[in-house]
Amino acid sequence: MVKRKNISSGGKWENVVGYSRAVRIGNIIEVAGTTATEGEEIIAPGNAYEQTKYIIQKIEHALNEAGATLNDVVRTRMFVTDISKWEEAGKAHGEFFRAIKPASTMVEVKALIHIDLVIEMEVTAILQNE
């Protein structure tokens, strides 16, 4: 039987909404939509570059807790509120993933949960040696 491991960030909305920061089933890890928030604080309001860097570091922490690293990421999804800032988000994404080159999608969305959040990201990771 394949084991399931739910990874929590401890965020207050996890129990209210009923989700996990990440879920690992076998060698597959899915990381939920992640924003540049720390508790009630929004990191770098309106700054796509800084928010993207922060989000990827937050995702990396969840992956590590699940037994993976950024090198195991095979897919990233970026949801931005202003597609004209794609280069800012893309630059930060490239700083972490330039050598890994996961499949990636960036789409513009109408809004995120707070007006100062300009990007949300999800990733999928697959462990090769499992």
Backbone atoms as SQL, in Angstrom:
CREATE TABLE atoms (id INTEGER PRIMARY KEY, chain TEXT, resi INTEGER, resn TEXT, atom TEXT, x REAL, y REAL, z REAL);
INSERT INTO atoms VALUES
  (1, 'A', 1, 'MET', 'N', 0.838, -1.192, 0.000),
  (2, 'A', 1, 'MET', 'CA', 0.000, 0.000, 0.000),
  (3, 'A', 1, 'MET', 'C', 0.879, 1.251, 0.000),
  (4, 'A', 2, 'VAL', 'N', 0.549, 2.207, -0.842),
  (5, 'A', 2, 'VAL', 'CA', 1.296, 3.455, -0.939),
  (6, 'A', 2, 'VAL', 'C', 0.916, 4.349, 0.228),
  (7, 'A', 3, 'LYS', 'N', 1.943, 4.885, 0.891),
  (8, 'A', 3, 'LYS', 'CA', 1.702, 5.756, 2.033),
  (9, 'A', 3, 'LYS', 'C', 1.456, 7.189, 1.582),
  (10, 'A', 4, 'ARG', 'N', 0.634, 7.880, 2.360),
  (11, 'A', 4, 'ARG', 'CA', 0.343, 9.289, 2.127),
  (12, 'A', 4, 'ARG', 'C', 0.901, 10.082, 3.300),
  (13, 'A', 5, 'LYS', 'N', 1.573, 11.179, 2.976),
  (14, 'A', 5, 'LYS', 'CA', 2.083, 12.072, 4.011),
  (15, 'A', 5, 'LYS', 'C', 1.605, 13.485, 3.701),
  (16, 'A', 6, 'ASN', 'N', 0.866, 14.082, 4.612),
  (17, 'A', 6, 'ASN', 'CA', 0.440, 15.472, 4.485),
  (18, 'A', 6, 'ASN', 'C', 1.448, 16.352, 5.202),
  (19, 'A', 7, 'ILE', 'N', 1.879, 17.414, 4.555),
  (20, 'A', 7, 'ILE', 'CA', 2.829, 18.356, 5.133),
  (21, 'A', 7, 'ILE', 'C', 2.083, 19.654, 5.398),
  (22, 'A', 8, 'SER', 'N', 2.166, 20.116, 6.629),
  (23, 'A', 8, 'SER', 'CA', 1.477, 21.339, 7.029),
  (24, 'A', 8, 'SER', 'C', 2.467, 22.472, 7.198),
  (25, 'A', 9, 'SER', 'N', 2.026, 23.670, 6.868),
  (26, 'A', 9, 'SER', 'CA', 2.847, 24.846, 7.135),
  (27, 'A', 9, 'SER', 'C', 2.466, 25.461, 8.469),
  (28, 'A', 10, 'GLY', 'N', 1.363, 24.976, 9.047),
  (29, 'A', 10, 'GLY', 'CA', 0.876, 25.544, 10.298),
  (30, 'A', 10, 'GLY', 'C', 0.001, 26.767, 10.087),
  (31, 'A', 11, 'GLY', 'N', -0.279, 27.087, 8.834),
  (32, 'A', 11, 'GLY', 'CA', -1.106, 28.252, 8.534),
  (33, 'A', 11, 'GLY', 'C', -2.531, 28.068, 9.030),
  (34, 'A', 12, 'LYS', 'N', -3.134, 29.170, 9.466),
  (35, 'A', 12, 'LYS', 'CA', -4.465, 29.093, 10.059),
  (36, 'A', 12, 'LYS', 'C', -5.532, 28.636, 9.069),
  (37, 'A', 13, 'TRP', 'N', -5.310, 28.859, 7.775),
  (38, 'A', 13, 'TRP', 'CA', -6.337, 28.515, 6.795),
  (39, 'A', 13, 'TRP', 'C', -6.349, 27.042, 6.422),
  (40, 'A', 14, 'GLU', 'N', -5.297, 26.308, 6.758),
  (41, 'A', 14, 'GLU', 'CA', -5.248, 24.900, 6.370),
  (42, 'A', 14, 'GLU', 'C', -6.434, 24.113, 6.928),
  (43, 'A', 15, 'ASN', 'N', -6.728, 24.293, 8.206),
  (44, 'A', 15, 'ASN', 'CA', -7.860, 23.572, 8.800),
  (45, 'A', 15, 'ASN', 'C', -9.203, 24.156, 8.388),
  (46, 'A', 16, 'VAL', 'N', -9.266, 25.469, 8.222),
  (47, 'A', 16, 'VAL', 'CA', -10.522, 26.112, 7.835),
  (48, 'A', 16, 'VAL', 'C', -10.940, 25.655, 6.437),
  (49, 'A', 17, 'VAL', 'N', -9.996, 25.704, 5.495),
  (50, 'A', 17, 'VAL', 'CA', -10.291, 25.370, 4.108),
  (51, 'A', 17, 'VAL', 'C', -10.189, 23.865, 3.862),
  (52, 'A', 18, 'GLY', 'N', -9.346, 23.197, 4.656),
  (53, 'A', 18, 'GLY', 'CA', -9.161, 21.758, 4.505),
  (54, 'A', 18, 'GLY', 'C', -8.149, 21.399, 3.442),
  (55, 'A', 19, 'TYR', 'N', -6.918, 21.891, 3.599),
  (56, 'A', 19, 'TYR', 'CA', -5.860, 21.570, 2.638),
  (57, 'A', 19, 'TYR', 'C', -4.533, 21.413, 3.370),
  (58, 'A', 20, 'SER', 'N', -3.551, 20.888, 2.659),
  (59, 'A', 20, 'SER', 'CA', -2.192, 20.738, 3.172),
  (60, 'A', 20, 'SER', 'C', -1.259, 21.574, 2.319),
  (61, 'A', 21, 'ARG', 'N', -0.158, 22.051, 2.889),
  (62, 'A', 21, 'ARG', 'CA', 0.852, 22.781, 2.122),
  (63, 'A', 21, 'ARG', 'C', 1.370, 21.878, 1.011),
  (64, 'A', 22, 'ALA', 'N', 1.588, 20.603, 1.344),
  (65, 'A', 22, 'ALA', 'CA', 2.056, 19.637, 0.350),
  (66, 'A', 22, 'ALA', 'C', 1.535, 18.259, 0.727),
  (67, 'A', 23, 'VAL', 'N', 1.448, 17.391, -0.274),
  (68, 'A', 23, 'VAL', 'CA', 1.043, 16.003, -0.062),
  (69, 'A', 23, 'VAL', 'C', 2.005, 15.121, -0.841),
  (70, 'A', 24, 'ARG', 'N', 2.527, 14.117, -0.134),
  (71, 'A', 24, 'ARG', 'CA', 3.389, 13.125, -0.801),
  (72, 'A', 24, 'ARG', 'C', 2.672, 11.790, -0.790),
  (73, 'A', 25, 'ILE', 'N', 2.541, 11.204, -1.973),
  (74, 'A', 25, 'ILE', 'CA', 2.012, 9.854, -2.110),
  (75, 'A', 25, 'ILE', 'C', 3.030, 9.091, -2.939),
  (76, 'A', 26, 'GLY', 'N', 3.660, 8.102, -2.306),
  (77, 'A', 26, 'GLY', 'CA', 4.726, 7.374, -2.987),
  (78, 'A', 26, 'GLY', 'C', 5.859, 8.317, -3.328),
  (79, 'A', 27, 'ASN', 'N', 6.223, 8.382, -4.599),
  (80, 'A', 27, 'ASN', 'CA', 7.336, 9.238, -5.010),
  (81, 'A', 27, 'ASN', 'C', 6.881, 10.576, -5.609),
  (82, 'A', 28, 'ILE', 'N', 5.581, 10.866, -5.516),
  (83, 'A', 28, 'ILE', 'CA', 5.032, 12.103, -6.080),
  (84, 'A', 28, 'ILE', 'C', 4.695, 13.082, -4.961),
  (85, 'A', 29, 'ILE', 'N', 5.114, 14.326, -5.144),
  (86, 'A', 29, 'ILE', 'CA', 4.829, 15.384, -4.174),
  (87, 'A', 29, 'ILE', 'C', 4.155, 16.537, -4.912),
  (88, 'A', 30, 'GLU', 'N', 2.997, 16.933, -4.419),
  (89, 'A', 30, 'GLU', 'CA', 2.284, 18.090, -4.951),
  (90, 'A', 30, 'GLU', 'C', 2.323, 19.180, -3.885),
  (91, 'A', 31, 'VAL', 'N', 2.773, 20.365, -4.269),
  (92, 'A', 31, 'VAL', 'CA', 2.796, 21.503, -3.354),
  (93, 'A', 31, 'VAL', 'C', 1.674, 22.447, -3.757),
  (94, 'A', 32, 'ALA', 'N', 0.838, 22.780, -2.793),
  (95, 'A', 32, 'ALA', 'CA', -0.334, 23.626, -3.027),
  (96, 'A', 32, 'ALA', 'C', 0.069, 25.036, -3.432),
  (97, 'A', 33, 'GLY', 'N', -0.904, 25.781, -3.926),
  (98, 'A', 33, 'GLY', 'CA', -0.690, 27.183, -4.250),
  (99, 'A', 33, 'GLY', 'C', -0.044, 27.903, -3.082),
  (100, 'A', 34, 'THR', 'N', 1.064, 28.562, -3.357),
  (101, 'A', 34, 'THR', 'CA', 1.876, 29.193, -2.312),
  (102, 'A', 34, 'THR', 'C', 2.052, 30.660, -2.645),
  (103, 'A', 35, 'THR', 'N', 1.829, 31.507, -1.645),
  (104, 'A', 35, 'THR', 'CA', 1.976, 32.945, -1.821),
  (105, 'A', 35, 'THR', 'C', 3.066, 33.471, -0.897),
  (106, 'A', 36, 'ALA', 'N', 3.407, 34.719, -1.073),
  (107, 'A', 36, 'ALA', 'CA', 4.457, 35.369, -0.273),
  (108, 'A', 36, 'ALA', 'C', 3.853, 35.944, 1.008),
  (109, 'A', 37, 'THR', 'N', 3.427, 35.047, 1.869),
  (110, 'A', 37, 'THR', 'CA', 2.875, 35.454, 3.158),
  (111, 'A', 37, 'THR', 'C', 3.594, 34.725, 4.276),
  (112, 'A', 38, 'GLU', 'N', 3.689, 35.395, 5.384),
  (113, 'A', 38, 'GLU', 'CA', 4.250, 34.805, 6.609),
  (114, 'A', 38, 'GLU', 'C', 3.292, 35.206, 7.718),
  (115, 'A', 39, 'GLY', 'N', 2.409, 34.268, 8.095),
  (116, 'A', 39, 'GLY', 'CA', 1.354, 34.612, 9.043),
  (117, 'A', 39, 'GLY', 'C', 0.431, 35.624, 8.387),
  (118, 'A', 40, 'GLU', 'N', 0.256, 36.759, 9.023),
  (119, 'A', 40, 'GLU', 'CA', -0.588, 37.825, 8.481),
  (120, 'A', 40, 'GLU', 'C', 0.190, 38.796, 7.587),
  (121, 'A', 41, 'GLU', 'N', 1.517, 38.662, 7.574),
  (122, 'A', 41, 'GLU', 'CA', 2.366, 39.604, 6.830),
  (123, 'A', 41, 'GLU', 'C', 2.492, 39.206, 5.365),
  (124, 'A', 42, 'ILE', 'N', 2.377, 40.195, 4.489),
  (125, 'A', 42, 'ILE', 'CA', 2.625, 39.988, 3.065),
  (126, 'A', 42, 'ILE', 'C', 4.045, 40.459, 2.775),
  (127, 'A', 43, 'ILE', 'N', 4.826, 39.578, 2.201),
  (128, 'A', 43, 'ILE', 'CA', 6.230, 39.861, 1.897),
  (129, 'A', 43, 'ILE', 'C', 6.303, 40.642, 0.580),
  (130, 'A', 44, 'ALA', 'N', 7.069, 41.729, 0.584),
  (131, 'A', 44, 'ALA', 'CA', 7.331, 42.538, -0.621),
  (132, 'A', 44, 'ALA', 'C', 6.051, 42.857, -1.399),
  (133, 'A', 45, 'PRO', 'N', 5.104, 43.560, -0.781),
  (134, 'A', 45, 'PRO', 'CA', 3.827, 43.860, -1.450),
  (135, 'A', 45, 'PRO', 'C', 4.024, 44.412, -2.863),
  (136, 'A', 46, 'GLY', 'N', 3.351, 43.782, -3.825),
  (137, 'A', 46, 'GLY', 'CA', 3.379, 44.254, -5.201),
  (138, 'A', 46, 'GLY', 'C', 4.636, 43.958, -5.993),
  (139, 'A', 47, 'ASN', 'N', 5.647, 43.332, -5.398),
  (140, 'A', 47, 'ASN', 'CA', 6.929, 43.097, -6.055),
  (141, 'A', 47, 'ASN', 'C', 7.010, 41.646, -6.550),
  (142, 'A', 48, 'ALA', 'N', 6.821, 41.439, -7.838),
  (143, 'A', 48, 'ALA', 'CA', 6.775, 40.091, -8.409),
  (144, 'A', 48, 'ALA', 'C', 8.092, 39.341, -8.227),
  (145, 'A', 49, 'TYR', 'N', 9.218, 40.020, -8.395),
  (146, 'A', 49, 'TYR', 'CA', 10.524, 39.370, -8.267),
  (147, 'A', 49, 'TYR', 'C', 10.737, 38.857, -6.842),
  (148, 'A', 50, 'GLU', 'N', 10.586, 39.730, -5.859),
  (149, 'A', 50, 'GLU', 'CA', 10.828, 39.343, -4.462),
  (150, 'A', 50, 'GLU', 'C', 9.808, 38.320, -3.972),
  (151, 'A', 51, 'GLN', 'N', 8.561, 38.470, -4.391),
  (152, 'A', 51, 'GLN', 'CA', 7.551, 37.498, -3.974),
  (153, 'A', 51, 'GLN', 'C', 7.853, 36.122, -4.558),
  (154, 'A', 52, 'THR', 'N', 8.271, 36.069, -5.805),
  (155, 'A', 52, 'THR', 'CA', 8.592, 34.787, -6.433),
  (156, 'A', 52, 'THR', 'C', 9.752, 34.109, -5.713),
  (157, 'A', 53, 'LYS', 'N', 10.799, 34.860, -5.404),
  (158, 'A', 53, 'LYS', 'CA', 11.930, 34.279, -4.661),
  (159, 'A', 53, 'LYS', 'C', 11.467, 33.719, -3.315),
  (160, 'A', 54, 'TYR', 'N', 10.678, 34.494, -2.599),
  (161, 'A', 54, 'TYR', 'CA', 10.194, 34.065, -1.289),
  (162, 'A', 54, 'TYR', 'C', 9.341, 32.797, -1.414),
  (163, 'A', 55, 'ILE', 'N', 8.460, 32.781, -2.404),
  (164, 'A', 55, 'ILE', 'CA', 7.579, 31.632, -2.613),
  (165, 'A', 55, 'ILE', 'C', 8.396, 30.373, -2.899),
  (166, 'A', 56, 'ILE', 'N', 9.394, 30.469, -3.755),
  (167, 'A', 56, 'ILE', 'CA', 10.188, 29.287, -4.095),
  (168, 'A', 56, 'ILE', 'C', 10.943, 28.787, -2.875),
  (169, 'A', 57, 'GLN', 'N', 11.432, 29.675, -2.037),
  (170, 'A', 57, 'GLN', 'CA', 12.099, 29.249, -0.802),
  (171, 'A', 57, 'GLN', 'C', 11.103, 28.551, 0.133),
  (172, 'A', 58, 'LYS', 'N', 9.882, 29.048, 0.188),
  (173, 'A', 58, 'LYS', 'CA', 8.832, 28.443, 1.004),
  (174, 'A', 58, 'LYS', 'C', 8.469, 27.051, 0.456),
  (175, 'A', 59, 'ILE', 'N', 8.384, 26.944, -0.864),
  (176, 'A', 59, 'ILE', 'CA', 8.118, 25.662, -1.508),
  (177, 'A', 59, 'ILE', 'C', 9.261, 24.689, -1.236),
  (178, 'A', 60, 'GLU', 'N', 10.493, 25.181, -1.317),
  (179, 'A', 60, 'GLU', 'CA', 11.663, 24.333, -1.065),
  (180, 'A', 60, 'GLU', 'C', 11.604, 23.740, 0.342),
  (181, 'A', 61, 'HIS', 'N', 11.178, 24.534, 1.308),
  (182, 'A', 61, 'HIS', 'CA', 11.059, 24.043, 2.687),
  (183, 'A', 61, 'HIS', 'C', 10.042, 22.894, 2.765),
  (184, 'A', 62, 'ALA', 'N', 8.899, 23.059, 2.105),
  (185, 'A', 62, 'ALA', 'CA', 7.879, 21.997, 2.100),
  (186, 'A', 62, 'ALA', 'C', 8.409, 20.747, 1.404),
  (187, 'A', 63, 'LEU', 'N', 9.117, 20.934, 0.295),
  (188, 'A', 63, 'LEU', 'CA', 9.695, 19.791, -0.411),
  (189, 'A', 63, 'LEU', 'C', 10.692, 19.051, 0.479),
  (190, 'A', 64, 'ASN', 'N', 11.536, 19.803, 1.171),
  (191, 'A', 64, 'ASN', 'CA', 12.519, 19.184, 2.069),
  (192, 'A', 64, 'ASN', 'C', 11.822, 18.356, 3.144),
  (193, 'A', 65, 'GLU', 'N', 10.735, 18.894, 3.680),
  (194, 'A', 65, 'GLU', 'CA', 9.979, 18.166, 4.706),
  (195, 'A', 65, 'GLU', 'C', 9.385, 16.872, 4.138),
  (196, 'A', 66, 'ALA', 'N', 9.111, 16.863, 2.840),
  (197, 'A', 66, 'ALA', 'CA', 8.562, 15.680, 2.173),
  (198, 'A', 66, 'ALA', 'C', 9.655, 14.740, 1.674),
  (199, 'A', 67, 'GLY', 'N', 10.930, 15.109, 1.878),
  (200, 'A', 67, 'GLY', 'CA', 12.042, 14.262, 1.451),
  (201, 'A', 67, 'GLY', 'C', 12.542, 14.559, 0.053),
  (202, 'A', 68, 'ALA', 'N', 12.261, 15.755, -0.449),
  (203, 'A', 68, 'ALA', 'CA', 12.656, 16.118, -1.810),
  (204, 'A', 68, 'ALA', 'C', 13.434, 17.428, -1.804),
  (205, 'A', 69, 'THR', 'N', 13.918, 17.809, -2.979),
  (206, 'A', 69, 'THR', 'CA', 14.596, 19.094, -3.159),
  (207, 'A', 69, 'THR', 'C', 14.036, 19.752, -4.418),
  (208, 'A', 70, 'LEU', 'N', 14.484, 20.959, -4.689),
  (209, 'A', 70, 'LEU', 'CA', 14.068, 21.627, -5.920),
  (210, 'A', 70, 'LEU', 'C', 14.495, 20.829, -7.155),
  (211, 'A', 71, 'ASN', 'N', 15.562, 20.057, -7.052),
  (212, 'A', 71, 'ASN', 'CA', 16.022, 19.233, -8.178),
  (213, 'A', 71, 'ASN', 'C', 15.000, 18.186, -8.589),
  (214, 'A', 72, 'ASP', 'N', 14.061, 17.854, -7.703),
  (215, 'A', 72, 'ASP', 'CA', 13.036, 16.857, -7.990),
  (216, 'A', 72, 'ASP', 'C', 11.797, 17.463, -8.657),
  (217, 'A', 73, 'VAL', 'N', 11.767, 18.786, -8.794),
  (218, 'A', 73, 'VAL', 'CA', 10.605, 19.463, -9.369),
  (219, 'A', 73, 'VAL', 'C', 10.544, 19.209, -10.875),
  (220, 'A', 74, 'VAL', 'N', 9.386, 18.724, -11.323),
  (221, 'A', 74, 'VAL', 'CA', 9.188, 18.463, -12.749),
  (222, 'A', 74, 'VAL', 'C', 8.198, 19.441, -13.380),
  (223, 'A', 75, 'ARG', 'N', 7.465, 20.197, -12.545),
  (224, 'A', 75, 'ARG', 'CA', 6.453, 21.117, -13.071),
  (225, 'A', 75, 'ARG', 'C', 6.265, 22.279, -12.124),
  (226, 'A', 76, 'THR', 'N', 6.222, 23.494, -12.662),
  (227, 'A', 76, 'THR', 'CA', 5.852, 24.674, -11.879),
  (228, 'A', 76, 'THR', 'C', 4.683, 25.354, -12.572),
  (229, 'A', 77, 'ARG', 'N', 3.822, 25.948, -11.758),
  (230, 'A', 77, 'ARG', 'CA', 2.689, 26.718, -12.267),
  (231, 'A', 77, 'ARG', 'C', 2.701, 28.067, -11.573),
  (232, 'A', 78, 'MET', 'N', 2.700, 29.140, -12.352),
  (233, 'A', 78, 'MET', 'CA', 2.725, 30.494, -11.790),
  (234, 'A', 78, 'MET', 'C', 1.458, 31.224, -12.211),
  (235, 'A', 79, 'PHE', 'N', 0.801, 31.787, -11.236),
  (236, 'A', 79, 'PHE', 'CA', -0.417, 32.555, -11.457),
  (237, 'A', 79, 'PHE', 'C', -0.097, 33.999, -11.078),
  (238, 'A', 80, 'VAL', 'N', -0.088, 34.895, -12.055),
  (239, 'A', 80, 'VAL', 'CA', 0.285, 36.281, -11.820),
  (240, 'A', 80, 'VAL', 'C', -0.919, 37.189, -12.070),
  (241, 'A', 81, 'THR', 'N', -0.977, 38.278, -11.320),
  (242, 'A', 81, 'THR', 'CA', -2.103, 39.204, -11.472),
  (243, 'A', 81, 'THR', 'C', -1.851, 40.249, -12.552),
  (244, 'A', 82, 'ASP', 'N', -0.613, 40.342, -13.028),
  (245, 'A', 82, 'ASP', 'CA', -0.276, 41.301, -14.086),
  (246, 'A', 82, 'ASP', 'C', 0.786, 40.658, -14.980),
  (247, 'A', 83, 'ILE', 'N', 0.363, 40.150, -16.123),
  (248, 'A', 83, 'ILE', 'CA', 1.277, 39.423, -17.005),
  (249, 'A', 83, 'ILE', 'C', 2.405, 40.311, -17.519),
  (250, 'A', 84, 'SER', 'N', 2.235, 41.632, -17.461),
  (251, 'A', 84, 'SER', 'CA', 3.316, 42.513, -17.900),
  (252, 'A', 84, 'SER', 'C', 4.532, 42.410, -16.972),
  (253, 'A', 85, 'LYS', 'N', 4.363, 41.817, -15.790),
  (254, 'A', 85, 'LYS', 'CA', 5.483, 41.617, -14.861),
  (255, 'A', 85, 'LYS', 'C', 6.090, 40.216, -15.001),
  (256, 'A', 86, 'TRP', 'N', 5.826, 39.568, -16.131),
  (257, 'A', 86, 'TRP', 'CA', 6.305, 38.209, -16.306),
  (258, 'A', 86, 'TRP', 'C', 7.819, 38.102, -16.215),
  (259, 'A', 87, 'GLU', 'N', 8.533, 39.139, -16.680),
  (260, 'A', 87, 'GLU', 'CA', 9.997, 39.071, -16.651),
  (261, 'A', 87, 'GLU', 'C', 10.530, 39.081, -15.223),
  (262, 'A', 88, 'GLU', 'N', 9.895, 39.822, -14.334),
  (263, 'A', 88, 'GLU', 'CA', 10.318, 39.854, -12.929),
  (264, 'A', 88, 'GLU', 'C', 10.147, 38.476, -12.293),
  (265, 'A', 89, 'ALA', 'N', 8.961, 37.895, -12.475),
  (266, 'A', 89, 'ALA', 'CA', 8.706, 36.562, -11.919),
  (267, 'A', 89, 'ALA', 'C', 9.608, 35.534, -12.598),
  (268, 'A', 90, 'GLY', 'N', 9.758, 35.653, -13.923),
  (269, 'A', 90, 'GLY', 'CA', 10.600, 34.727, -14.663),
  (270, 'A', 90, 'GLY', 'C', 12.061, 34.778, -14.259),
  (271, 'A', 91, 'LYS', 'N', 12.552, 35.984, -13.962),
  (272, 'A', 91, 'LYS', 'CA', 13.951, 36.124, -13.526),
  (273, 'A', 91, 'LYS', 'C', 14.176, 35.370, -12.214),
  (274, 'A', 92, 'ALA', 'N', 13.274, 35.549, -11.260),
  (275, 'A', 92, 'ALA', 'CA', 13.418, 34.855, -9.969),
  (276, 'A', 92, 'ALA', 'C', 13.285, 33.344, -10.163),
  (277, 'A', 93, 'HIS', 'N', 12.333, 32.924, -10.978),
  (278, 'A', 93, 'HIS', 'CA', 12.144, 31.496, -11.263),
  (279, 'A', 93, 'HIS', 'C', 13.429, 30.918, -11.856),
  (280, 'A', 94, 'GLY', 'N', 14.032, 31.651, -12.780),
  (281, 'A', 94, 'GLY', 'CA', 15.261, 31.201, -13.413),
  (282, 'A', 94, 'GLY', 'C', 16.431, 31.069, -12.450),
  (283, 'A', 95, 'GLU', 'N', 16.484, 31.918, -11.449),
  (284, 'A', 95, 'GLU', 'CA', 17.574, 31.840, -10.471),
  (285, 'A', 95, 'GLU', 'C', 17.563, 30.513, -9.720),
  (286, 'A', 96, 'PHE', 'N', 16.390, 29.915, -9.555),
  (287, 'A', 96, 'PHE', 'CA', 16.286, 28.638, -8.848),
  (288, 'A', 96, 'PHE', 'C', 16.239, 27.446, -9.803),
  (289, 'A', 97, 'PHE', 'N', 15.642, 27.628, -10.977),
  (290, 'A', 97, 'PHE', 'CA', 15.341, 26.494, -11.850),
  (291, 'A', 97, 'PHE', 'C', 16.084, 26.474, -13.182),
  (292, 'A', 98, 'ARG', 'N', 17.015, 27.399, -13.403),
  (293, 'A', 98, 'ARG', 'CA', 17.711, 27.484, -14.691),
  (294, 'A', 98, 'ARG', 'C', 18.343, 26.143, -15.087),
  (295, 'A', 99, 'ALA', 'N', 18.986, 25.473, -14.151),
  (296, 'A', 99, 'ALA', 'CA', 19.647, 24.202, -14.470),
  (297, 'A', 99, 'ALA', 'C', 18.685, 23.015, -14.419),
  (298, 'A', 100, 'ILE', 'N', 17.597, 23.141, -13.664),
  (299, 'A', 100, 'ILE', 'CA', 16.643, 22.039, -13.487),
  (300, 'A', 100, 'ILE', 'C', 15.670, 21.974, -14.659),
  (301, 'A', 101, 'LYS', 'N', 15.218, 23.135, -15.111),
  (302, 'A', 101, 'LYS', 'CA', 14.322, 23.274, -16.256),
  (303, 'A', 101, 'LYS', 'C', 13.048, 22.420, -16.168),
  (304, 'A', 102, 'PRO', 'N', 12.221, 22.605, -15.135),
  (305, 'A', 102, 'PRO', 'CA', 10.953, 21.883, -15.097),
  (306, 'A', 102, 'PRO', 'C', 9.999, 22.419, -16.162),
  (307, 'A', 103, 'ALA', 'N', 9.003, 21.627, -16.522),
  (308, 'A', 103, 'ALA', 'CA', 7.923, 22.150, -17.362),
  (309, 'A', 103, 'ALA', 'C', 7.276, 23.276, -16.561),
  (310, 'A', 104, 'SER', 'N', 6.907, 24.354, -17.220),
  (311, 'A', 104, 'SER', 'CA', 6.434, 25.514, -16.475),
  (312, 'A', 104, 'SER', 'C', 5.312, 26.224, -17.216),
  (313, 'A', 105, 'THR', 'N', 4.392, 26.758, -16.440),
  (314, 'A', 105, 'THR', 'CA', 3.275, 27.523, -16.985),
  (315, 'A', 105, 'THR', 'C', 3.149, 28.816, -16.200),
  (316, 'A', 106, 'MET', 'N', 2.888, 29.912, -16.905),
  (317, 'A', 106, 'MET', 'CA', 2.577, 31.184, -16.246),
  (318, 'A', 106, 'MET', 'C', 1.315, 31.720, -16.903),
  (319, 'A', 107, 'VAL', 'N', 0.313, 32.004, -16.092),
  (320, 'A', 107, 'VAL', 'CA', -0.930, 32.560, -16.604),
  (321, 'A', 107, 'VAL', 'C', -1.339, 33.764, -15.760),
  (322, 'A', 108, 'GLU', 'N', -2.049, 34.678, -16.399),
  (323, 'A', 108, 'GLU', 'CA', -2.569, 35.834, -15.684),
  (324, 'A', 108, 'GLU', 'C', -3.937, 35.476, -15.107),
  (325, 'A', 109, 'VAL', 'N', -4.138, 35.861, -13.851),
  (326, 'A', 109, 'VAL', 'CA', -5.423, 35.658, -13.175),
  (327, 'A', 109, 'VAL', 'C', -5.977, 37.013, -12.756),
  (328, 'A', 110, 'LYS', 'N', -7.248, 37.068, -12.551),
  (329, 'A', 110, 'LYS', 'CA', -7.896, 38.331, -12.200),
  (330, 'A', 110, 'LYS', 'C', -7.414, 38.859, -10.856),
  (331, 'A', 111, 'ALA', 'N', -7.311, 37.982, -9.861),
  (332, 'A', 111, 'ALA', 'CA', -6.912, 38.421, -8.521),
  (333, 'A', 111, 'ALA', 'C', -6.474, 37.225, -7.696),
  (334, 'A', 112, 'LEU', 'N', -5.698, 37.533, -6.655),
  (335, 'A', 112, 'LEU', 'CA', -5.361, 36.539, -5.643),
  (336, 'A', 112, 'LEU', 'C', -6.085, 36.938, -4.364),
  (337, 'A', 113, 'ILE', 'N', -5.810, 36.252, -3.269),
  (338, 'A', 113, 'ILE', 'CA', -6.586, 36.447, -2.046),
  (339, 'A', 113, 'ILE', 'C', -6.373, 37.817, -1.391),
  (340, 'A', 114, 'HIS', 'N', -5.297, 38.509, -1.749),
  (341, 'A', 114, 'HIS', 'CA', -5.038, 39.856, -1.233),
  (342, 'A', 114, 'HIS', 'C', -4.464, 40.702, -2.365),
  (343, 'A', 115, 'ILE', 'N', -4.845, 41.953, -2.414),
  (344, 'A', 115, 'ILE', 'CA', -4.442, 42.841, -3.514),
  (345, 'A', 115, 'ILE', 'C', -2.923, 43.014, -3.625),
  (346, 'A', 116, 'ASP', 'N', -2.176, 42.897, -2.527),
  (347, 'A', 116, 'ASP', 'CA', -0.722, 43.065, -2.552),
  (348, 'A', 116, 'ASP', 'C', 0.027, 41.813, -3.000),
  (349, 'A', 117, 'LEU', 'N', -0.694, 40.697, -3.151),
  (350, 'A', 117, 'LEU', 'CA', -0.082, 39.477, -3.661),
  (351, 'A', 117, 'LEU', 'C', -0.185, 39.494, -5.177),
  (352, 'A', 118, 'VAL', 'N', 0.952, 39.344, -5.847),
  (353, 'A', 118, 'VAL', 'CA', 0.954, 39.429, -7.307),
  (354, 'A', 118, 'VAL', 'C', 1.299, 38.112, -7.996),
  (355, 'A', 119, 'ILE', 'N', 1.667, 37.084, -7.205),
  (356, 'A', 119, 'ILE', 'CA', 1.972, 35.774, -7.775),
  (357, 'A', 119, 'ILE', 'C', 1.658, 34.684, -6.765),
  (358, 'A', 120, 'GLU', 'N', 1.183, 33.565, -7.282),
  (359, 'A', 120, 'GLU', 'CA', 0.987, 32.347, -6.510),
  (360, 'A', 120, 'GLU', 'C', 1.575, 31.222, -7.334),
  (361, 'A', 121, 'MET', 'N', 2.223, 30.253, -6.668),
  (362, 'A', 121, 'MET', 'CA', 2.876, 29.151, -7.384),
  (363, 'A', 121, 'MET', 'C', 2.490, 27.802, -6.814),
  (364, 'A', 122, 'GLU', 'N', 2.465, 26.797, -7.692),
  (365, 'A', 122, 'GLU', 'CA', 2.312, 25.392, -7.316),
  (366, 'A', 122, 'GLU', 'C', 3.459, 24.630, -7.981),
  (367, 'A', 123, 'VAL', 'N', 3.853, 23.519, -7.383),
  (368, 'A', 123, 'VAL', 'CA', 4.845, 22.660, -8.041),
  (369, 'A', 123, 'VAL', 'C', 4.481, 21.194, -7.866),
  (370, 'A', 124, 'THR', 'N', 5.003, 20.397, -8.780),
  (371, 'A', 124, 'THR', 'CA', 4.939, 18.949, -8.692),
  (372, 'A', 124, 'THR', 'C', 6.375, 18.449, -8.698),
  (373, 'A', 125, 'ALA', 'N', 6.668, 17.529, -7.779),
  (374, 'A', 125, 'ALA', 'CA', 7.997, 16.919, -7.723),
  (375, 'A', 125, 'ALA', 'C', 7.843, 15.406, -7.776),
  (376, 'A', 126, 'ILE', 'N', 8.805, 14.751, -8.401),
  (377, 'A', 126, 'ILE', 'CA', 8.827, 13.299, -8.455),
  (378, 'A', 126, 'ILE', 'C', 10.203, 12.832, -8.042),
  (379, 'A', 127, 'LEU', 'N', 10.234, 11.947, -7.046),
  (380, 'A', 127, 'LEU', 'CA', 11.503, 11.396, -6.574),
  (381, 'A', 127, 'LEU', 'C', 11.901, 10.246, -7.482),
  (382, 'A', 128, 'GLN', 'N', 13.098, 10.310, -8.029),
  (383, 'A', 128, 'GLN', 'CA', 13.574, 9.305, -9.000),
  (384, 'A', 128, 'GLN', 'C', 13.950, 7.987, -8.362),
  (385, 'A', 129, 'ASN', 'N', 14.448, 8.013, -7.144),
  (386, 'A', 129, 'ASN', 'CA', 15.008, 6.807, -6.524),
  (387, 'A', 129, 'ASN', 'C', 14.062, 6.155, -5.540),
  (388, 'A', 130, 'GLU', 'N', 12.805, 6.323, -5.718),
  (389, 'A', 130, 'GLU', 'CA', 11.834, 5.749, -4.774),
  (390, 'A', 130, 'GLU', 'C', 11.212, 4.505, -5.364);
